[in-house]
Amino acid sequence: MNSAIDTAADPALQRLVDQVRAAHSDARPLAIRGGGTKDFYGGAGTGEPLETGALRGISSYEPTEMVITARAGTPLREIEDVLQQRGQHLAFEPPRFGAAGGQATLGGMVAAGLAGPARSSAGGVRDFVLGACVLTGRGELLRFGGQVMKNVAGYDVSRLFVGSMGVLGVICEVSLKVPPIAAARTTVEVPCNQAQALRQVHEWLRSALPISASAWHDNILRVRLCGALAAVRAGAARLVEQSGARIVEQDAAQAYWNGLRDQQDAFFTSGRAPESGATLWRLSVPATHSPLDLPGNTLLEWNGAQRWLFSSAPAAQLQELAARAGGHASVFRAAQRGAEFLAPLSPALERIHRALKQSFDPAGIFNRGRLYPWL
């Protein structure tokens, strides 16, 4: 269900509406931009800049309802600071990129649909979106979903915009559920190879340990436990006793997970150095799948479901490896931008994408080529 929005008292929103309507009238492409921290992600795209930075501010926050609503240009750092004061957070740990994450915005977070280390336990961005106000390619402002927790029952159109890379429309405002921060957290690390890490983490998951995140790289498996203080302490003690794990000092652990979340740790910073010439690939495969024979430097997240790879291997080779494992591979960051960063869709899925694009942006003005060359 949607409702029209009155922009008379909102000059920033009215300017966007006017720009979109003018572009729609002569099919002039627009490139939506927020904080710019994800300019590297996706296809190159084309078009006149459509800046959302002026759409800034928290519209409403109800800590007792665990719901926050904010405008698309609001910095994530600002939202997270407000939430932390009330013991709540963005549980899916969205990457912020940039200098200390200062420029990453709410709209970009939803449009990219990226989640951090806690994705495997908390869920993804889509799982937390309750509603949104969007600007279509016709210049129509529509509101979908709501601002209360009960609206999570059933699928909502607003969730279509998560991960859409702006090709369906301009995200203007979003309502999110914001759960409490865990009472305690502890990180342990164990030296092991990749095969051992996959076996070990899934054995621990089956034993009901409160694992909120895991990562393996350079023959070290790191696991973060989150939850009630007693459960976290007992779980950590058990891992130390039974698996020879070492408890990581709290500040060092927090720095590690933040670095992983924002791709500022050594794996990512060294791999994307200009002299490396390698492309950063993101492989999504079944978490329990055995190690893949990947040509390059690898880091595993999400209990094995997300595998990062720096490699100069041909795209077709990596996409075939991922497909044989029951997953897919996409370019996350490349030294030189290519025409296509996602694996090709099946004909059925392509038809669905085209139909959605036609519904929301019939003139095709938004972010041309950002998601797929043909969209």
SERO-4910 file (N, C-alpha, C, O; in steps of 0.05 Angstrom, whole numbers):
BEGIN
 pado doro    nc1    nc2    nc3   cac1   cac2   cac3    cc1    cc2    cc3    oc1    oc2    oc3
  Met    A     17    -24      0      0      0      0     18     25      0     39     25     13
  Asn    A     10     46    -14     26     70    -15      8     95    -12    -16     93    -15
  Ser    A     21    117     -6      6    142     -4     23    164    -15     48    163    -12
  Ala    A     10    184    -27     25    207    -38     36    224    -15     26    224      7
  Ile    A     58    239    -22     72    255     -2     69    285    -10     73    291    -33
  Asp    A     63    302      9     62    331      4     90    343      8    102    340     30
  Thr    A    101    356    -13    128    367    -11    129    397     -7    150    409     -8
  Ala    A    106    409     -2    104    438      0    123    450     21    135    471     17
  Ala    A    125    436     44    142    445     66    169    433     66    183    433     87
  Asp    A    177    421     44    203    406     43    218    414     18    217    399     -2
  Pro    A    232    436     18    246    446     -6    266    426    -17    269    423    -42
  Ala    A    281    412      0    301    393     -9    288    370    -25    298    362    -46
  Leu    A    266    360    -15    252    339    -29    239    349    -55    240    336    -75
  Gln    A    229    374    -54    216    385    -78    237    389   -100    230    385   -124
  Arg    A    261    396    -93    282    399   -113    288    373   -127    292    372   -152
  Leu    A    288    351   -112    293    325   -124    270    318   -143    274    308   -165
  Val    A    245    323   -133    222    317   -150    223    332   -176    218    321   -197
  Asp    A    230    358   -175    231    374   -199    252    364   -218    248    363   -242
  Gln    A    275    356   -207    297    347   -224    289    321   -238    295    317   -261
  Val    A    276    303   -223    268    277   -234    247    281   -256    248    268   -277
  Arg    A    228    298   -250    206    303   -270    217    315   -296    208    308   -318
  Ala    A    236    333   -293    248    345   -317    264    324   -332    263    323   -357
  Ala    A    279    307   -318    294    286   -332    276    266   -345    282    256   -367
  His    A    253    259   -332    234    240   -343    222    251   -369    218    235   -388
  Ser    A    218    276   -371    204    288   -394    221    285   -419    210    283   -441
  Asp    A    248    285   -417    264    282   -441    283    258   -439    303    256   -452
  Ala    A    276    238   -421    291    213   -418    321    218   -413    338    205   -424
  Arg    A    327    238   -397    354    245   -390    364    228   -366    351    230   -345
  Pro    A    385    213   -368    394    196   -346    403    212   -322    415    233   -324
  Leu    A    398    200   -299    407    212   -273    424    191   -258    417    168   -258
  Ala    A    445    201   -245    462    184   -228    458    192   -199    466    213   -191
  Ile    A    444    175   -184    438    181   -156    463    179   -139    478    160   -141
  Arg    A    467    199   -121    491    198   -105    486    209    -77    473    230    -74
  Gly    A    495    194    -57    493    203    -29    520    213    -19    529    234    -26
  Gly    A    533    196     -2    559    204      9    582    196     -9    604    206     -4
  Gly    A    577    180    -29    598    173    -48    617    151    -38    637    145    -52
  Thr    A    612    138    -15    630    118     -5    629     92    -21    646     75    -19
  Lys    A    608     88    -37    605     64    -53    606     69    -83    596     54    -99
  Asp    A    619     91    -90    621     98   -119    636     76   -134    632     72   -158
  Phe    A    654     61   -120    669     40   -133    652     15   -139    660     -1   -155
  Tyr    A    629     13   -126    614    -12   -126    593    -12   -149    579      8   -153
  Gly    A    592    -34   -163    573    -36   -185    584    -26   -211    608    -20   -213
  Gly    A    567    -25   -232    575    -16   -258    581     14   -257    574     28   -238
  Ala    A    594     24   -279    602     52   -279    578     71   -279    579     92   -266
  Gly    A    557     63   -292    533     80   -293    538    106   -308    560    114   -314
  Thr    A    516    119   -315    518    145   -330    496    163   -320    476    155   -308
  Gly    A    500    189   -326    478    208   -320    486    233   -304    508    234   -293
  Glu    A    469    252   -305    472    277   -290    469    271   -260    450    256   -252
  Pro    A    486    282   -243    485    275   -214    458    284   -202    449    306   -207
  Leu    A    447    267   -186    424    273   -169    432    269   -140    433    246   -131
  Glu    A    438    291   -126    449    290    -99    427    288    -78    408    304    -78
  Thr    A    430    269    -60    410    265    -39    420    275    -12    406    272      9
  Gly    A    444    288    -11    455    296     15    438    315     31    440    316     55
  Ala    A    422    331     18    405    351     32    382    337     46    370    350     64
  Leu    A    376    313     39    354    298     53    367    286     78    373    262     79
  Arg    A    370    302     98    385    293    122    369    297    147    355    317    150
  Gly    A    372    278    166    360    281    192    344    257    201    333    243    184
  Ile    A    342    253    227    326    232    238    297    242    241    292    261    256
  Ser    A    279    229    227    251    238    227    236    231    253    221    247    263
  Ser    A    241    207    262    229    198    287    245    174    298    258    159    284
  Tyr    A    245    172    325    259    150    338    243    142    363    239    159    381
  Glu    A    234    117    364    219    107    386    234     83    398    230     60    390
  Pro    A    252     89    418    268     67    429    252     44    440    259     21    438
  Thr    A    229     50    453    213     29    464    200     11    443    194    -12    447
  Glu    A    196     23    419    185      7    397    207     -5    380    202    -21    362
  Met    A    232      3    386    255     -7    371    253      0    341    258    -17    324
  Val    A    245     24    335    242     33    307    254     61    304    249     79    320
  Ile    A    269     65    283    280     92    276    273     97    247    274     80    230
  Thr    A    266    123    241    260    132    214    278    155    208    279    174    224
  Ala    A    293    154    186    311    176    179    311    180    149    303    163    134
  Arg    A    320    204    141    321    211    113    346    199    100    366    193    114
  Ala    A    345    196     74    365    181     59    393    192     62    413    177     62
  Gly    A    396    219     64    423    230     65    435    231     93    457    242     96
  Thr    A    421    220    112    432    220    140    456    202    142    454    179    134
  Pro    A    479    212    152    502    195    156    497    172    175    483    175    195
  Leu    A    507    148    168    503    125    185    515    130    213    505    121    233
  Arg    A    538    144    213    551    150    239    533    165    257    532    159    281
  Glu    A    518    184    246    499    199    263    477    182    274    469    184    297
  Ile    A    466    164    257    445    146    266    456    127    287    443    122    307
  Glu    A    480    116    283    491     97    302    497    110    328    494     97    349
  Asp    A    506    135    328    511    149    353    486    152    370    486    148    394
  Val    A    464    159    356    439    163    370    429    136    382    420    135    404
  Leu    A    431    115    366    422     89    375    438     79    398    428     67    417
  Gln    A    465     83    397    482     73    419    475     85    446    478     72    466
  Gln    A    467    110    445    459    124    470    436    110    484    433    112    509
  Arg    A    420     96    469    397     81    480    401     51    479    382     36    482
  Gly    A    426     42    476    432     14    477    421     -2    453    416    -26    456
  Gln    A    418     10    430    408     -3    406    428      0    383    447     16    385
  His    A    423    -15    362    443    -13    340    431    -24    314    409    -34    313
  Leu    A    446    -20    292    440    -32    266    453    -60    267    477    -63    262
  Ala    A    437    -80    273    447   -106    280    462   -119    257    479   -137    262
  Phe    A    457   -112    233    469   -125    210    497   -113    203    509   -121    184
  Glu    A    505    -93    218    532    -81    216    539    -72    187    557    -83    175
  Pro    A    524    -53    176    529    -45    149    557    -33    145    566    -17    162
  Pro    A    571    -40    124    597    -28    119    595      3    115    576     12    102
  Arg    A    613     17    125    612     47    123    633     57    103    629     79     92
  Phe    A    655     42     99    676     50     81    685     79     87    678     89    108
  Gly    A    699     91     69    707    119     72    724    124     97    732    106    111
  Ala    A    730    150    101    746    158    124    730    156    150    712    173    155
  Ala    A    735    136    165    721    130    190    691    128    186    676    131    205
  Gly    A    683    123    162    654    118    157    638    144    159    613    142    160
  Gly    A    651    167    159    636    192    163    616    199    142    597    214    147
  Gln    A    620    190    117    603    199     95    582    178     86    564    185     71
  Ala    A    584    154     95    565    133     87    537    142     97    534    151    120
  Thr    A    517    139     80    490    148     86    470    125     87    475    103     78
  Leu    A    447    131     99    426    112    102    416    103     74    412     79     70
  Gly    A    412    121     56    402    114     29    421     96     15    413     77      2
  Gly    A    447    102     16    467     85      3    468     58     15    472     38      2
  Met    A    465     56     42    465     31     56    442     13     45    447    -11     40
  Val    A    418     24     42    396      8     33    399      2      3    394    -21     -5
  Ala    A    407     21    -13    410     16    -42    431     -5    -48    426    -22    -66
  Ala    A    453     -5    -33    473    -26    -37    466    -52    -25    473    -74    -35
  Gly    A    452    -51     -2    443    -76     11    465    -93     23    462   -117     25
  Leu    A    487    -80     30    510    -95     41    508    -97     72    500    -78     85
  Ala    A    516   -120     82    516   -125    111    544   -134    119    560   -143    102
  Gly    A    550   -130    144    577   -136    155    579   -164    168    563   -182    161
  Pro    A    598   -167    186    604   -193    198    580   -207    211    579   -231    212
  Ala    A    561   -191    222    539   -204    237    517   -214    218    496   -224    228
  Arg    A    520   -212    192    499   -220    174    490   -248    178    466   -254    176
  Ser    A    508   -266    184    501   -295    187    484   -300    211    469   -320    212
  Ser    A    485   -283    231    469   -288    255    445   -269    257    423   -277    266
  Ala    A    448   -244    249    427   -224    253    409   -221    229    385   -214    232
  Gly    A    418   -228    205    403   -223    181    414   -200    165    434   -187    173
  Gly    A    403   -195    142    412   -174    124    396   -149    126    377   -147    142
  Val    A    403   -129    110    390   -103    110    360   -107    106    343    -95    120
  Arg    A    353   -123     86    324   -127     79    308   -136    103    284   -129    105
  Asp    A    320   -152    121    305   -162    144    298   -141    164    281   -145    182
  Phe    A    310   -117    162    305    -96    182    290    -72    171    283    -54    186
  Val    A    284    -72    145    269    -50    133    239    -54    138    228    -74    131
  Leu    A    227    -34    151    199    -34    157    183    -18    136    159    -25    131
  Gly    A    195      2    125    180     19    106    199     39     93    222     43    103
  Ala    A    190     52     72    206     71     58    189     91     42    167     84     34
  Cys    A    200    115     39    189    134     20    208    135     -4    232    139     -1
  Val    A    197    131    -28    214    130    -52    203    149    -73    179    155    -74
  Leu    A    221    158    -90    214    176   -113    218    160   -138    240    151   -145
  Thr    A    196    156   -153    197    139   -177    208    155   -201    212    180   -199
  Gly    A    212    141   -223    222    154   -247    202    172   -260    210    188   -278
  Arg    A    178    172   -252    157    190   -262    156    216   -245    142    235   -251
  Gly    A    172    216   -223    171    239   -205    150    237   -184    141    257   -173
  Glu    A    140    213   -179    119    208   -159    133    200   -133    151    183   -132
  Leu    A    124    212   -111    133    204    -84    113    184    -72     90    190    -69
  Leu    A    123    161    -65    106    140    -55    117    130    -28    141    129    -25
  Arg    A     99    122    -10    108    111     15     98     82     18     74     77     13
  Phe    A    115     64     25    108     36     28    115     27     56    134     37     68
  Gly    A    100      8     66    106     -3     93     97     16    114     78     31    111
  Gly    A    112     15    137    104     31    160    127     37    178    150     34    171
  Gln    A    120     45    203    140     53    223    136     38    249    144     47    270
  Val    A    123     14    247    119     -2    271    127    -30    266    126    -40    243
  Met    A    135    -45    287    145    -72    284    125    -91    272    132   -110    258
  Lys    A     99    -87    277     79   -106    267     78   -107    237     67   -126    226
  Asn    A     89    -87    223     88    -86    194    108   -106    182    108   -109    157
  Val    A    124   -120    198    143   -139    186    129   -164    177    141   -180    163
  Ala    A    104   -168    185     89   -192    176     82   -189    147     66   -171    140
  Gly    A     92   -206    130     86   -204    102    107   -187     87    121   -171    100
  Tyr    A    110   -191     61    130   -178     45    121   -149     39     97   -145     33
  Asp    A    139   -130     40    132   -103     34    148    -93     10    171   -101      6
  Val    A    136    -77     -7    148    -67    -31    174    -52    -25    193    -52    -41
  Ser    A    176    -39     -2    200    -24      5    225    -41      4    247    -31     -1
  Arg    A    222    -67     10    245    -85     10    256    -90    -17    278   -100    -20
  Leu    A    240    -85    -38    250    -88    -65    274    -69    -71    291    -74    -87
  Phe    A    274    -46    -56    295    -26    -61    321    -33    -47    342    -21    -53
  Val    A    321    -53    -30    346    -61    -16    363    -76    -37    355    -97    -48
  Gly    A    387    -66    -42    405    -78    -61    399    -72    -90    411    -83   -108
  Ser    A    381    -53    -95    373    -46   -122    392    -27   -136    390    -22   -160
  Met    A    412    -17   -121    432      1   -132    419     26   -145    431     38   -163
  Gly    A    396     33   -135    383     58   -145    370     56   -172    361     76   -182
  Val    A    368     33   -184    357     31   -211    327     32   -211    315     38   -232
  Leu    A    314     28   -188    284     29   -187    274     57   -179    252     65   -186
  Gly    A    290     72   -164    281     98   -156    299    110   -134    319     97   -126
  Val    A    293    134   -126    308    148   -105    296    141    -78    273    147    -73
  Ile    A    313    130    -60    304    125    -33    306    151    -18    327    163    -16
  Cys    A    283    160     -7    283    187      7    282    184     37    293    201     51
  Glu    A    269    164     47    267    160     76    263    130     82    250    116     66
  Val    A    273    121    104    272     92    111    266     89    140    276    104    157
  Ser    A    249     70    147    243     61    174    256     34    179    253     16    163
  Leu    A    271     32    201    285      7    207    279     -2    235    274     14    253
  Lys    A    279    -28    240    278    -39    267    307    -39    278    325    -46    264
  Val    A    309    -32    303    336    -29    315    336    -44    342    329    -32    363
  Pro    A    345    -69    342    345    -85    367    366    -76    387    384    -60    380
  Pro    A    365    -86    411    384    -79    432    412    -91    426    415   -111    413
  Ile    A    432    -77    435    460    -87    434    463   -109    454    452   -108    476
  Ala    A    477   -130    447    481   -153    465    495   -144    490    512   -125    490
  Ala    A    488   -157    512    500   -149    538    529   -155    540    544   -141    554
  Ala    A    539   -175    525    567   -183    527    577   -193    500    561   -204    484
  Arg    A    603   -190    495    614   -202    471    644   -209    476    658   -194    491
  Thr    A    652   -230    465    680   -240    468    688   -252    441    672   -265    428
  Thr    A    713   -248    434    724   -259    409    746   -279    417    763   -273    434
  Val    A    746   -302    404    768   -321    407    780   -327    380    767   -323    359
  Glu    A    805   -337    380    818   -344    355    832   -370    358    842   -377    379
  Val    A    832   -385    335    844   -412    335    860   -415    309    850   -409    288
  Pro    A    885   -424    311    901   -429    286    891   -454    272    888   -475    285
  Cys    A    885   -452    247    876   -475    231    876   -469    202    876   -445    194
  Asn    A    875   -489    185    873   -484    156    843   -480    149    826   -481    166
  Gln    A    838   -475    124    811   -468    115    791   -491    119    769   -486    129
  Ala    A    799   -515    112    781   -538    116    775   -542    145    752   -548    152
  Gln    A    795   -540    162    790   -543    191    772   -521    201    755   -526    218
  Ala    A    776   -497    191    759   -474    200    730   -479    194    712   -474    211
  Leu    A    724   -488    170    696   -493    162    684   -515    179    661   -513    188
  Arg    A    699   -537    184    688   -558    201    684   -548    229    663   -554    241
  Gln    A    703   -534    239    702   -525    267    679   -506    273    664   -510    292
  Val    A    676   -486    256    655   -466    261    627   -478    259    609   -471    274
  His    A    623   -498    241    597   -510    239    592   -530    262    569   -534    269
  Glu    A    613   -542    272    610   -558    296    602   -541    320    584   -549    335
  Trp    A    613   -518    322    606   -499    344    578   -489    341    563   -486    360
  Leu    A    570   -483    316    542   -474    311    522   -495    319    501   -489    331
  Arg    A    528   -520    313    510   -542    321    507   -545    351    487   -556    361
  Ser    A    528   -537    365    527   -539    394    514   -516    408    516   -513    433
  Ala    A    501   -498    392    485   -476    403    502   -455    417    492   -441    435
  Leu    A    527   -452    409    543   -429    420    532   -403    408    523   -403    385
  Pro    A    532   -381    424    521   -356    414    540   -341    395    550   -319    401
  Ile    A    545   -353    372    564   -342    352    550   -320    336    529   -325    323
  Ser    A    561   -296    336    549   -275    321    565   -268    296    554   -256    277
  Ala    A    590   -277    295    606   -272    271    630   -291    271    640   -299    292
  Ser    A    639   -297    246    664   -313    244    679   -303    219    667   -293    200
  Ala    A    705   -307    220    722   -300    197    747   -317    197    758   -322    219
  Trp    A    756   -325    174    781   -340    172    798   -327    150    789   -321    128
  His    A    824   -324    157    844   -314    138    871   -320    150    876   -318    174
  Asp    A    890   -325    132    918   -329    140    921   -351    162    937   -348    181
  Asn    A    905   -372    159    905   -395    178    898   -388    206    907   -400    225
  Ile    A    881   -368    209    870   -361    236    840   -359    233    829   -344    216
  Leu    A    825   -374    250    796   -372    252    789   -354    276    798   -360    298
  Arg    A    774   -334    271    764   -316    293    734   -319    295    720   -318    275
  Val    A    725   -321    319    696   -324    324    688   -305    346    701   -303    367
  Arg    A    666   -291    341    655   -272    361    630   -284    374    611   -292    360
  Leu    A    629   -284    400    606   -293    415    592   -269    426    604   -251    437
  Cys    A    565   -268    423    549   -245    433    524   -256    447    512   -275    438
  Gly    A    516   -242    468    491   -250    482    492   -243    511    505   -224    519
  Ala    A    478   -259    527    477   -255    556    505   -260    567    520   -277    557
  Leu    A    513   -246    588    540   -247    599    547   -276    607    569   -285    600
  Ala    A    529   -290    620    535   -317    629    539   -336    605    558   -352    606
  Ala    A    523   -333    584    525   -351    561    551   -346    546    564   -364    537
  Val    A    559   -320    544    584   -313    529    608   -323    545    627   -334    533
  Arg    A    608   -319    571    631   -328    587    633   -359    586    656   -369    583
  Ala    A    611   -372    588    611   -402    588    621   -412    561    636   -431    559
  Gly    A    611   -399    539    619   -408    513    648   -403    507    661   -421    496
  Ala    A    659   -380    515    687   -375    511    704   -394    527    725   -404    517
  Ala    A    697   -399    552    712   -418    569    712   -446    556    733   -460    557
  Arg    A    690   -454    545    688   -480    532    706   -482    508    719   -502    504
  Leu    A    707   -460    492    725   -461    468    754   -461    476    770   -474    463
  Val    A    761   -447    497    789   -446    506    797   -474    516    818   -484    509
  Glu    A    779   -487    531    785   -513    542    785   -535    522    803   -552    521
  Gln    A    766   -535    504    762   -558    486    778   -555    459    786   -575    447
  Ser    A    782   -530    450    794   -526    424    820   -511    425    832   -506    404
  Gly    A    830   -504    448    855   -490    450    853   -461    439    873   -450    431
  Ala    A    829   -450    439    825   -423    430    838   -403    449    841   -408    473
  Arg    A    844   -380    438    855   -358    454    835   -335    454    825   -327    433
  Ile    A    830   -324    477    812   -301    479    827   -276    471    849   -270    480
  Val    A    815   -261    452    828   -236    442    820   -213    459    797   -210    467
  Glu    A    839   -196    466    834   -172    482    812   -156    469    811   -153    445
  Gln    A    795   -144    486    770   -132    476    775   -109    455    761   -109    435
  Asp    A    793    -91    461    798    -69    442    809    -80    415    801    -70    394
  Ala    A    827    -99    417    838   -111    392    816   -125    376    816   -124    352
  Ala    A    799   -139    391    777   -153    377    758   -133    363    750   -138    341
  Gln    A    751   -112    377    733    -92    366    746    -79    341    732    -75    321
  Ala    A    772    -74    343    786    -62    320    786    -81    296    783    -73    273
  Tyr    A    789   -107    302    789   -127    280    762   -128    266    760   -127    242
  Trp    A    740   -130    281    713   -132    269    705   -107    255    692   -108    234
  Asn    A    713    -84    266    708    -58    252    723    -57    226    713    -48    205
  Gly    A    748    -66    226    764    -66    202    753    -85    181    754    -78    157
  Leu    A    743   -107    190    730   -126    171    705   -114    160    699   -116    136
  Arg    A    689   -103    177    663    -91    169    667    -69    148    653    -68    128
  Asp    A    687    -51    152    691    -28    135    713    -33    114    720    -15     99
  Gln    A    723    -58    112    743    -66     93    768    -48     96    780    -39     76
  Gln    A    776    -44    121    800    -29    127    822    -46    140    842    -36    148
  Asp    A    817    -72    142    838    -89    154    858    -96    132    855    -89    109
  Ala    A    880   -110    140    903   -115    122    895   -131     97    906   -125     76
  Phe    A    877   -150    100    870   -166     76    859   -148     54    867   -150     31
  Phe    A    842   -129     61    830   -112     41    848    -89     32    850    -83      8
  Thr    A    862    -77     51    879    -54     43    903    -62     26    910    -48      7
  Ser    A    915    -84     33    938    -93     17    929   -104    -10    943   -100    -30
  Gly    A    907   -118    -11    897   -130    -35    889   -109    -56    892   -114    -80
  Arg    A    879    -86    -47    870    -66    -67    891    -45    -72    885    -24    -85
  Ala    A    916    -49    -63    937    -31    -69    941    -30   -100    939    -51   -113
  Pro    A    946     -6   -111    948     -4   -141    967    -24   -153    962    -34   -175
  Glu    A    989    -30   -139   1009    -48   -151   1000    -77   -153   1012    -92   -167
  Ser    A    980    -84   -137    971   -112   -137    957   -119   -164    960   -141   -174
  Gly    A    942   -100   -175    928   -105   -200    906   -126   -199    896   -134   -219
  Ala    A    899   -135   -174    879   -156   -171    852   -144   -167    848   -121   -158
  Thr    A    832   -160   -174    804   -153   -171    794   -166   -145    800   -189   -140
  Leu    A    777   -152   -130    765   -163   -106    738   -176   -114    720   -162   -124
  Trp    A    737   -202   -111    712   -217   -117    698   -225    -91    710   -230    -71
  Arg    A    672   -225    -93    655   -234    -71    640   -259    -80    624   -258    -99
  Leu    A    645   -281    -67    632   -306    -74    612   -314    -53    618   -315    -29
  Ser    A    587   -318    -61    566   -328    -43    561   -357    -50    551   -363    -72
  Val    A    566   -374    -30    563   -403    -34    550   -415     -9    550   -402     11
  Pro    A    541   -440    -11    531   -453     14    552   -453     35    575   -460     30
  Ala    A    545   -446     59    565   -443     81    581   -468     86    604   -467     94
  Thr    A    568   -491     83    581   -516     90    598   -527     67    610   -548     70
  His    A    599   -514     44    615   -524     22    644   -524     29    655   -506     41
  Ser    A    658   -545     20    686   -548     25    702   -526     12    691   -511     -5
  Pro    A    728   -523     19    744   -501      7    744   -503    -23    746   -524    -35
  Leu    A    741   -480    -36    743   -478    -65    772   -474    -74    787   -462    -60
  Asp    A    778   -485    -96    805   -483   -107    807   -456   -121    807   -454   -146
  Leu    A    810   -435   -105    809   -408   -116    837   -397   -120    855   -399   -103
  Pro    A    842   -385   -143    869   -375   -150    874   -347   -139    869   -327   -153
  Gly    A    882   -345   -114    887   -319   -102    885   -319    -72    883   -340    -60
  Asn    A    885   -295    -60    884   -293    -31    855   -292    -22    839   -277    -33
  Thr    A    849   -309     -2    821   -314      6    816   -307     35    833   -311     52
  Leu    A    792   -296     40    782   -291     67    753   -301     68    737   -295     51
  Leu    A    747   -317     89    720   -328     93    705   -312    115    716   -306    135
  Glu    A    679   -307    109    661   -295    129    635   -311    130    631   -329    114
  Trp    A    618   -302    148    591   -313    150    591   -343    151    575   -357    138
  Asn    A    610   -354    167    612   -383    171    617   -398    145    611   -422    143
  Gly    A    629   -384    126    636   -396    100    617   -389     77    623   -396     54
  Ala    A    595   -375     83    576   -368     62    585   -346     44    577   -343     21
  Gln    A    603   -329     55    614   -307     39    645   -311     38    658   -312     59
  Arg    A    656   -312     14    684   -316     10    695   -294     -7    688   -291    -30
  Trp    A    714   -279      4    727   -257    -10    752   -267    -23    766   -284    -13
  Leu    A    757   -257    -47    780   -266    -63    793   -243    -78    779   -229    -93
  Phe    A    819   -239    -74    834   -221    -91    847   -239   -112    863   -256   -106
  Ser    A    841   -234   -137    851   -251   -159    852   -236   -185    836   -218   -190
  Ser    A    871   -245   -202    872   -234   -230    861   -255   -249    864   -251   -274
  Ala    A    849   -276   -239    838   -297   -257    815   -286   -273    802   -267   -265
  Pro    A    810   -299   -297    788   -290   -314    761   -293   -299    757   -311   -284
  Ala    A    743   -274   -305    716   -274   -292    702   -301   -297    689   -311   -279
  Ala    A    703   -311   -321    689   -335   -328    698   -359   -311    681   -375   -303
  Gln    A    724   -360   -305    734   -382   -289    723   -381   -260    715   -401   -249
  Leu    A    723   -357   -248    713   -354   -221    683   -358   -219    673   -370   -200
  Gln    A    668   -348   -239    639   -351   -239    632   -380   -242    612   -390   -231
  Glu    A    647   -395   -258    642   -424   -261    648   -439   -235    633   -457   -228
  Leu    A    670   -432   -222    676   -445   -196    654   -440   -176    646   -459   -162
  Ala    A    644   -416   -174    623   -410   -155    597   -424   -163    583   -434   -145
  Ala    A    591   -425   -189    566   -438   -197    567   -468   -191    547   -480   -183
  Arg    A    590   -481   -195    593   -509   -189    589   -515   -159    581   -536   -152
  Ala    A    595   -495   -143    591   -498   -114    563   -491   -105    556   -492    -81
  Gly    A    546   -484   -124    518   -477   -118    514   -448   -110    495   -441    -97
  Gly    A    533   -431   -119    531   -402   -112    536   -385   -136    532   -392   -159
  His    A    546   -361   -131    552   -342   -152    576   -324   -143    581   -321   -120
  Ala    A    589   -312   -163    611   -294   -158    606   -267   -171    596   -266   -193
  Ser    A    613   -246   -157    609   -219   -168    634   -202   -162    648   -206   -142
  Val    A    639   -183   -180    662   -165   -176    653   -145   -154    633   -132   -157
  Phe    A    669   -142   -134    663   -122   -113    679    -97   -117    668    -75   -114
  Arg    A    705   -100   -123    721    -76   -128    743    -83   -148    758   -102   -144
  Ala    A    744    -68   -170    763    -75   -191    782    -51   -196    774    -28   -193
  Ala    A    807    -57   -204    826    -36   -210    816    -20   -234    819      4   -235
  Gln    A    804    -34   -253    792    -21   -276    763    -31   -279    758    -55   -280
  Arg    A    745    -12   -280    716    -19   -280    708    -31   -307    714    -21   -328
  Gly    A    695    -54   -305    685    -67   -328    656    -61   -333    643    -46   -318
  Ala    A    644    -73   -354    617    -67   -361    597    -82   -343    575    -73   -339
  Glu    A    605   -104   -332    587   -121   -316    600   -131   -291    622   -143   -292
  Phe    A    588   -127   -268    600   -136   -243    585   -160   -231    596   -173   -213
  Leu    A    561   -166   -240    546   -189   -230    545   -211   -252    547   -205   -276
  Ala    A    542   -235   -242    539   -257   -261    512   -254   -276    494   -243   -265
  Pro    A    511   -263   -301    486   -260   -317    463   -274   -303    466   -294   -289
  Leu    A    439   -262   -306    414   -274   -295    403   -295   -313    408   -295   -337
  Ser    A    387   -312   -302    371   -330   -318    350   -314   -333    343   -292   -324
  Pro    A    339   -324   -356    319   -310   -370    295   -302   -353    284   -280   -356
  Ala    A    286   -320   -335    263   -315   -318    268   -292   -300    251   -274   -296
  Leu    A    292   -292   -287    298   -270   -268    302   -243   -283    295   -222   -273
  Glu    A    313   -245   -307    317   -220   -323    290   -208   -330    287   -184   -329
  Arg    A    270   -225   -336    244   -214   -342    231   -200   -318    218   -179   -320
  Ile    A    236   -212   -294    226   -199   -269    239   -172   -265    226   -152   -258
  His    A    265   -171   -268    280   -146   -265    270   -124   -284    266   -101   -277
  Arg    A    266   -132   -309    256   -113   -329    228   -103   -323    222    -80   -327
  Ala    A    211   -121   -313    184   -114   -306    183    -94   -283    168    -75   -283
  Leu    A    200    -99   -263    202    -80   -240    212    -53   -249    202    -32   -241
  Lys    A    232    -53   -266    243    -28   -276    222    -13   -292    219     12   -289
  Gln    A    206    -27   -308    185    -14   -323    164     -2   -305    152     19   -312
  Ser    A    158    -15   -283    138     -5   -264    146     20   -250    130     39   -247
  Phe    A    171     21   -241    180     43   -225    195     65   -241    194     89   -233
  Asp    A    207     58   -262    223     77   -278    221     71   -308    240     62   -320
  Pro    A    197     76   -319    192     68   -347    210     81   -367    216     69   -388
  Ala    A    220    105   -362    238    118   -381    267    110   -378    284    118   -393
  Gly    A    272     94   -357    299     84   -352    320    106   -346    342    106   -356
  Ile    A    312    125   -329    330    148   -324    349    143   -301    370    157   -299
  Phe    A    342    125   -283    358    122   -258    381    102   -261    378     79   -269
  Asn    A    405    112   -255    429     95   -251    433     74   -274    437     51   -268
  Arg    A    431     84   -298    435     65   -321    461     51   -320    482     63   -316
  Gly    A    460     25   -322    485      8   -322    497      3   -295    517    -10   -293
  Arg    A    485     13   -274    497     10   -247    494    -19   -237    512    -30   -224
  Leu    A    471    -31   -242    466    -59   -233    472    -79   -255    487    -98   -250
  Tyr    A    460    -75   -278    466    -91   -302    468    -72   -326    455    -51   -326
  Pro    A    484    -79   -346    487    -62   -369    461    -55   -383    458    -34   -396
  Trp    A    442    -74   -382    417    -71   -396    395    -59   -379    372    -56   -389
  Leu    A    401    -51   -355    380    -42   -337    383    -12   -330    367      0   -316
***
